[in-house]
Amino acid sequence: MPSKFLDEARDPLIIAEGWMKDGKDVAIATVVETWGSAPRPVGSHLVIDAEGTFHGSVSGGCVEGAVISEALDVIGSGQPKMLEFGVADETAWQVGLSCGGRIRVYVERLG
């Protein structure tokens, strides 16, 4: 397989587009700001469907569970959310950001 095909097969935006074509409700989470030792760069994406299926990453696994939960709320309500995770936040240790980084993630429904 050509590498371009493999890249497209793993691209969360292309995955989300396919899910939407299949009639699924989809949200996208995007890293919009980082401070300190953040695991993923600004612009990283995680896509989530209404059943909780997901693809991509916003934190290398640190906060994906919390982001998926919030994304399911966004899919239901249609209201976007700005999430922030960091060591100053008590939830940082619970979600795995004990390394000293902070991230801000914008979650919105697509379509």
N, C-alpha and C positions, 0 to 999 in steps of 0.2 A: 504494500500500500504506500502511496506517496505520503510524505510527511505532512503536506498541506491538508490532506484528508484527515490524518490523525489529529492535527491541531484543531480542525473544525469539529471533529467528533467530540473533543474535550472542551470546547468553548462553551461556557455557561450561557452566553447570549444565544447561541445557535440551539442549544438544548431547550432554552425557554421558548424560543420561536416554535420549535417542533411541538412542545407541549401545548402551546396555545392553538396551533393548527389542529391538534387532536381534541380541542374543546376544553382543555383543563384551565382552571383558574390558577394564575401564577403571580408570585411576588419576586422581586429582585432586591437583594441587599448589596450595597456598594460601600466599600471603605472610602470615606470622604476626607478623613484627617487622621494622622497618626502623630504620636509623641513618643520619644524614647525608643525602647526596644520593642517595636511592633513586629509581629510575626509575618504580616502580609502588607504589601505596599498599597498606597492610595490607588483606587481604581479596580481593586480586586472585587470579584463578584461571587455571590452565592445565589442560586435560583432555587425556589421552593414552590411545590404545587400544593393544592388544597389537602392532599392526603399526607403531606409531610415528606414526600420524596424530595431529595435535594441533590444539587450538583454544584461543584465549585467550592471556594473557601474564602472566608474573610479574615481568618485568624489561624490557619494551620491546625484547626481542631480545638482551639482554646475556648471560643465562645459560640461555636456553631449551634449547640443545643439551645441556648438562650435566644439566638437570632432566629432560629427556625420557629420557636414558640411565638415570638413576636410577629414573625411573618405570617403565621396562620391567623393571628388576630387582624393583621392588615388586610389579608385576603378577604376575611369575613366582613370587615367594616368599610374597606375602601379608603381608609384614612392612613396616610403615610406616617412613619415614625422616625425620629432621630434617636439612635441608641448610642450610649457611651459606656465603655468599659475601661477600667484602669485600676492601678494599685491603690489609689486614694479611695476607691469605691470598695465597700466590704464584699461585694459580689465578685471582685476581681479574683480573689483566692478561690472562690467557689467555682468559677468558670475557667480558671487556669491561666490568668494573666499575672502570675506572681513574679514574672521576669522583670517587671519594672516599666513595661510599656503601657500605652493607652491608645485606644482606637475609638473613632466615631464612625458609626455605620448608619446609612440612610436606607430605610426599607420602604418600598412602594409596590403597590399592585400594578401589574402590567395589563394593558388592554382596556 
